[in-house]
């Protein structure tokens, strides 16, 4: 898949499920600020992924998954 292929990107975005983000953070004792700083994702974005007000972009998903030691 090409990253600039809008149709494929939208298919990937639709399959993103952030429902376990808060649980993963709590299990590791990580705050929103700690996750944001270490993943280079803004605190407001991390909070909005938890609530779920918005979906992350692909870079943010990989960064969060890597930092939380999980897979995506």
N, C-alpha and C positions, 0 to 999 in steps of 0.2 A: 504494500500500500504506500502510496505517496502521501506525505504529510500535508501537502497542499491540495489534495483531492477532497473537496468539500463534501461530496456525497459520502465517501468512506469515513471521513472524520465525524460526520453527523451520526452515522451508524454506531461508531465507537462510543460517542457521547451518550447515546440512548441506552447503552448497556452498562454504564457506570453506576455502581451501587455503593453509596457512601454510608449505608446504615450501620456498619460496624466501626466507623471511625472513632466515635466517642468511647466505645467499649475497648478498642485497642489502646487508645490513649490512657484510659483509666487503669487498665491492666499493667501498663508500664509506668504509671505515675507521672505522665507527661501533661503539662498544661498546654492550653492553646498557644500561649506565647512561646513556650519552649519548642513546640512543633513548628510554629511559624518561623522562628529564627533559624532552626536547623534545616528546614526544607526550602527556605527562601520564598515562602508563600506568605502573603500578608495575614496578620491576625484576623482581620475582618473576613478574609476569604475562608480561613480555616473554620471560623465560627459559622459562617454561612453554609459550609459543607456539612457541619454537624447538625444544624437546625432543620432541615435541608432547604435552604432558600435558593441555592444555586449549585450547579455542577462544576467541578474543576475541569480545567483544560487537561490535555494529555500529559503535558510536562508536569503539572501539579500532581496528577495521579501517580506517576512514576516516582516523583520525589517523595511523596507521602508514603507510598508502599515501601520504598527503599529504607527510609528512616524508621518506619515502624516494623521493619523486618517481616514483611508479608509479601504476597505476590498479587499481581493484578492481571 
